[in-house]
Amino acid sequence: MSSDLGCVVVAVDGSEESMNALRWAIENVKLRSPTSDAPDGGSLVILHVQSPPSIAVGINPGSIPFGGPSVEVPAFTAAIEAHQGRITEAILNHSMRICAEKNISAKTNVVVGDPKDKICEVVENLHADLLVMGNRAFGPIKRFFLGSVSKYCSNHASCPVVIVKAEPGQAAPGSSAE
């Protein structure tokens, strides 16, 4: 890989595939060395996208039959956000431990929204030179309904995308050939 990469974004979601993508990036990507013009050199950015609280619990006020009221319970929303915060913290801590094992410094970035759109948005805003992400081993039925974030990003990101696939014979937990 080129050693002139200024910003590499690695998208992580807590899955083993995304952690394998982080490990791949650490082992294979060479960031720009610090110079007098850019004393910090290149940067590795670990990106995590949280779902909005209403999506996280499957709440869709529009689906209440007979035009029921659209009720938002602030305490419930706050509890969901706090839970998501703890999950995000655990994911980022795990990611940073992986980096620390290899003496790699990284920055973290957390955004809220649809992963497909937010990953592409962050990559564009950071003027990233490369996006690295894992490939979840969904079967064709799950992929049809859930879509493929990695496929979407490979088609819409403003920079090259490396999709790190699982080792042969290594399937995602709970996945099966459908």
N, C-alpha and C positions, 0 to 999 in steps of 0.2 A: 504494500500500500504506500501511497505517497506520504512523505513526511511533512507536507506543507498544509496539513489540515488545521484550520484555525478553530473550528467548533464542531464537535461531534456530539450528537444527541443520541442517547440510548433510552428507548421507551421501556419502562418496567411496569408490570401489573401484579407482581407477586408470584406469578407462575414460574415453574422451573424453566420453561422455555425462555422467558424474558431474562432470567438470571444467567442462563447459558449465553444469551446474546450479549449481556454485559461482560461476561468472562471472555467471550470471543473478541469483543472490542478492545478490552484491556490487553489481550495477547497479540492482536493483529493490527491495530490502528496506531499509527505514529503521528502524534500531534506536532504542530509547529514548535520549534525550539524557541525559547525566549531570546529576544534580540534587544538592541538599544531602542528600536522603534516600537517594539511590542514586548515590554519586559515580562508580561505574564505568559507569553507564548500561547499555545493552543489550549482549549478547554474541553473537558469532558463534562457533559451535562446529563444528569440522570433525571428523566422526566416521568412523572406519574400523573395520570389523569383520573380524577375522582368523578363518579357519577353524581349528578345533582341529587339531593336527598329524596325528591319525589320519585325519581327513576330508581334509586337504590332500593326502595321498598315496593315498587310497582304501583304506586298511587297515581291514578289518573282521574281527577275530579270530573272530567267530562264523561266518564263511563257510568256515573251514578244514574240509575234508571229514573225515568219520569222527571228529569230536570231537577234532581235533588240539589241542595245547596253545595256550593264549592267551599268546603271548610278546610282551613289550614290551622293546624294545632301547633302553635309556636314551640311548646315544650317537646312535642314529638319530633318536630323538625330539628330542634337543638340536640336532642338525644341521638338522632341519626347522624347529624353532622359530627358530633363528638365521637361516635363509634367509627365513622369513616376516617376521622383524624387519627385515631389510634391505629387503624389498619394501615393508613398511609405512613405513619411514623415507623411502624414495624417493617414495611416494605423498604423504606428509604434507609433505615438502620441496617437491614440485611445487605442492601446494595453497597452502602458505605463500608461495611465490614469486608465485602469482596474486594473493594478498591484498596482498602488498608492492607489486606494480605499481600498485595502486589506493590505497595508503596505508591499508589496512584492517587492524586488528589482529584476530586470531582466536585462539581456544584450540583445542587438539586433544584428542581423546579416542579411545583405542583399547580395544576390547573383543574378547574371543574367544568365538565361538559361531556359531550360525545367524544370518545377517544379518537375516532377517525378524523373529525374536524379539528380537534384541539391539537393533536400531534402535528398535523400539517401546518396549523397556525403558528405554533411555537417554533417549528423549524424555519418557517419564513421570517418570523420576527427576529430570531437570533441570527439570521443569515447563515444557517448551519451549512457546513460543507458535506456532511454525511449524517444519515439517520440509520441507526442499527436497531433492529427489533427481532423478537422471536416470532415463531410461527406456531400457533396453537394447532394441535392435531385434531381439529374438528372433522367429523365425518361429513359427507355431502348434505345430509338433512340439516344438521345443526348449522353448517356453513350457509345453507340457503336461507334459513330464518334469521340467523344472527349476523350474517355477513362476515367478511374477513377484514379485520383492521389492517393487517399487513398488506393485503392485496390493494385495498383502497389507498393506503399511504404510498405504495409503490407506484401507483398511477397518478397521485395528486400532489405529492410532496415536491417542494421546490428545489430539492437536492437529490443526489443519488441515495438509494436505499439498499441496505444489506439486510436480507432476511435470513436469520440463522435458524436452520431447521434442526429438529431433534435428531439425535444419533439414530442410526438404523436400529430398529427393534425397540426403541424407547418411545412409548406412546404417552400422551398426556394422561394424568389420572382421570378416570371416569370417561375417557373417550373410547370409542370402539368404531370399527368399520361399519358404517350405516348405509 
